[in-house]
Amino acid sequence: MASLTLRLGSRAKKDGTYPVVARISHRCTNAIICTNVHVMQENFDPLNLHRPISRKEYMAEHKNQILSDIVRKFDEVVFDLQRSETVVLSELTANDIRTYVVGEKKAAKKEPVKRTANSSDFMRFFLTYAGERKTENARRHYIYIYRVLTRYMEHIGCSCIHFEDIDYQWLVDFRKWIRSEISDVTRFKAESYIRAAYREAERRKLCSRADDPFLDFKIEQVPVSEEIDYARIEDIRDFVKHDFSKYGMPNFEMVRDLVVLCWGLCGANLIDIFNMPKPKDGEFIFVRSKMQTRSGRSVHIRIEPEVQRILDKYEGKELAFRFAEDHQSWQSWQNSINKTLRRMHKRAGTRVIFSQLRRSWATYAAMAGWSDRVIDKSMGHTDSSVLGRHYAQYDWSKTAECNRAMIDLLMKQ
């Protein structure tokens, strides 16, 4: 299978920037596409295909868009070649594929026909729909499911999936395969994305509502444990109070501070801490990353003294914290933290993970008698009632009181 990677050239320009090249590999052959993009070496992450250049780079968004367009074009070309009747992908070299990507050739396709509900190409539409998603993170998830569907095509021995192929039985067979080969979490995501793309195709008159298999096929939720997996406050307290400075590892202290910071921001997720804007009038005002495409409302969290000390220690130039300036991407920062956290567990003898911290904060706030609405608003959840969504303004001082109580619980001697 043809693959594409992004890497830096070996020779730097006088200004210290390196050229970014796209390398195509196929059947033990390689070919290079010159992108005309130059970046500083420290601002480039080759593992992030769709956003390899960090925000510290000059004109980062423009450069990322150029590279993202090349990656998307490569995916489209490979897909066209897989379904071509006149060209056999397995007989091509990497340089042959390069000529299609840069536009020197057009991938041979079937003779143009008038598309109807029974002949429309679902995979091509799914790829188009993926590129139309609002955020880079959403586009990356859709492309991942597109590749999962490609694997399933290889499994069942077909070269294309048409809208009429996707019926109730097709979805049942796909569900069995993905559960056995990948995971139930990916199954839920794939079925949801397929339904979203199918329904959008209906609105664009590419397929008929009467043929919609999701009228009968119900997407099953991923089973959740009856017990909430949260960390005991005693374990979190022991971890925070452990003397990590004796190990001479500066990252240990930073991760310990992040645990306190996460708790002091009402159980905020790491990605929200990474992208946290500068505080205003003594409080953080932000929209959770997860809610930005859903018209999520801002969360207001008062900065307590424990949080202020950490803010002063890790203050950034553009964002509240400097973590985005010290790392090329959110993913690389998260991987670094998780790796450090595993080493700290062995030394402290106490296991604390960030996904548990959020659930722990909510659990102990509920145990302390705070209302569901106060906890939901403090954690950035959407209001579950008509009153909260449309009529009653929320009093953020209640969040400040609740959060202060939770910090006092953690710091209790």
MARMIDO-188603 format. One record per residue (C-alpha): x, y, z. Coordinates in steps of 0.1 Angstrom, whole numbers, plus 2048, in hexadecimal, padded with zeros to 3 digits. Layout:
XYZ
...
This chain:
800800800
80D8227F7
816839814
82085D818
83686D832
842891838
866898841
8818B3841
89B8B6826
8C08B482F
8CB8D6825
8C18F6838
8BC918828
8D0936835
8B393F84C
8B691D85D
89690E84E
8948EC83E
87F8E2820
8628CB827
85F8AE80F
84389480A
851871805
83B8577F4
8448327FA
8358167E5
8427F37DD
8667F97E9
86881A7D5
86883E7E1
8618607D1
8638837DE
84B8A07DA
85A8C37E0
8408D77F4
8518F97F3
84C8FC818
86990482F
868902855
87F904873
8898E187E
87C8E58A2
8598EE894
8538CF880
8428AF88B
844894870
82C87D882
80F89687F
80689385A
7EA8AD85A
7FA8C7870
81F8C1871
82A8E5877
8258F489A
81591689F
8379268A8
841924883
83C94386D
81D93F858
81691D868
7F291B85D
7FA922839
816908838
8018EE84A
7E58F3830
7FE8ED813
80A8CD823
7E78C182C
7DC8C7808
7F88B07FC
7EF895815
7CA89780B
7D38967E6
7E88777EB
7CB8667FD
7B486E7E0
7CC8637C5
7D28417D7
7AD83C7DA
7A88447B5
7C382C7AB
7B58117C0
7948127AD
7A281978B
79A80076F
7B8809759
7D480D773
7DF7F378C
7ED8047AC
8027E67B5
8157E9794
81E80E799
83D81D7A9
83F8397C2
8498517A7
82A847792
8148507B0
8278717B4
81E87B791
7F9877799
7FD88B7B9
80E8A97AA
7F68A978D
80C89D771
7F388176B
7CF87B774
7C685A784
7B484576B
790840775
77182F767
75F84074B
74B85D759
728853760
70A86676E
70A860793
6EA8537A2
6E18467C5
6EC8237BA
70D82C7AB
71B8487C2
73D8417D1
73A8427F7
7608417FE
76785F7E9
74B8737F9
75786881C
77A876814
76A896808
754898826
77389283D
7858B082D
7678C6834
7688C185A
76E8E286D
78C8D8883
7AC8C687B
7A68AD896
7848A3887
7948A0865
7AF88A873
795873883
781870863
7A086884F
7A884C868
78683D863
78A84183D
7A982B841
796812856
77C81083A
79880A821
7A47ED837
7817DF837
7807E2811
7A07CD80E
7917B4827
7717AE812
7847B07F1
7737CE7E2
7827ED7D1
7678067D9
74980B7F0
72A81A7E0
70C8297F2
6F680B7E8
7107F47F8
70980281A
6EA7F0826
6E07E0847
6F47C0841
7137D3836
7137E7856
70E7C786B
72C7B6859
7417D585D
7387D6882
7447B2887
7647B8875
76E7D9886
7667CB8A9
77D7AD8A3
7997BF890
79B7E18A2
7857EB8BF
7627F38CA
76B8188CF
77681A8AB
7578088A0
7418228B1
75583E8A1
75482E87E
72F82787F
72884B88A
73E85A86F
72F844854
70C84E85F
71687385F
72587183C
70785D82F
6EE87683D
70189382D
70188080C
6DB87E80F
6D88A3813
6EE8A87F4
6D78907E1
6F38767DB
6DE85B7EA
6BA8557F4
6AC859817
69683A810
6B682580D
6C583282E
6D1813841
6D4826861
6AE828863
6AF80486F
6D480087A
6DA80E89C
6FC8198A7
7048088C8
71581D8E3
7378118F0
72F7FE911
73B81192F
744803951
72980596C
743813983
75483597C
77983197A
78684D990
7A58519A6
7A28529CC
7A98759DA
7C38659F2
7D78589D4
7D68799C2
7E088B9E2
7FE8739E8
8098779C4
80889D9C6
81B89E9E7
8358859DC
8588959DA
8618909B6
87E8A99B7
89588F9C7
89687C9A6
8A6899993
88C897977
87D8BA96E
8618AA95A
855898979
84E8B998A
83D8C796B
8258A9969
81E8AB98E
8158D0989
7FE8C696C
7EB8AE984
7E58CB99C
7DC8E297E
7C48CA970
7B28C6992
7B38EC998
7A28F2976
7848DD97E
7938BD96F
79D8CE94E
7A98B7932
7CE8BA928
7C58C7905
7B28E4915
7D08EC92B
7E78EA90D
7D19038FA
7C6918918
7C493E90F
7D2959924
7BD960944
7A797E946
79E990967
7AB97497C
79995796B
79D94094E
782943933
783928919
76E910904
7788EC907
7898DE8E7
76F8C38E6
7538DC8E4
7618F68CC
74E8E78AE
72D8E48C2
7289088CB
7359018EE
73291D908
75092B91A
75C91D93C
766936957
77E92A971
78C94198C
7B293E990
7B99329B3
7DB9389C3
7E69139BD
7DF918998
7EF93A997
81092C9A3
810913987
80692E96E
823944979
83B926975
83091C952
82293C944
82293E91E
82695B905
8079568F0
7F393D905
7EF93A92A
80991E92D
829919919
8228F4911
8178FC8EE
83890F8E9
84E8F48F6
83F8D88E1
8388D48BC
8158C68C0
7FB8BD8DA
8008988D2
8258998D9
8208AB8FA
805892905
81C8758FC
838884910
82288992F
81486692E
83785792B
84386C948
82586495D
82B83E95A
84E843967
841858984
82883D98D
845824994
85683D9AB
83884B9BE
8278299C1
80683B9B9
7F483A997
7E385A98B
7D885F967
7C987F959
7A986F94C
7A286496F
7A888697E
78B89596B
77487A977
78287D99A
77B8A299B
75789D991
75287F9A8
75F8929C7
74C8B19BE
72C89D9BC
73488C9DD
7388AE9ED
7148B69E3
71A8CE9C6
6FD8CE9AD
6FF8BD98B
6FC8DF97A
71A8EE98C
7308D0985
7258CE960
72B8F495A
74C8F296D
7588D6957
74D8E6936
7308CE92F
7118DA91C
6F28E2931
6DB8C4933
6BC8D9939
6A78F2925
6AA90A943
6D090A941
6D390C91B
6BA928915
6AE93A934
6C393B954
6E594B955
6FE937968
710946986
73593E982
73C9479A6
72E9259AE
749914999
7639299AB
75591D9CD
7538F99C2
7768F99B3
7849099D3
7758ED9E7
7848D29D1
7A78E29D2
7A48E49F8
79B8BF9F8
7BA8B69E4
7D18CB9F9
7C38BFA19
7DF8B5A32
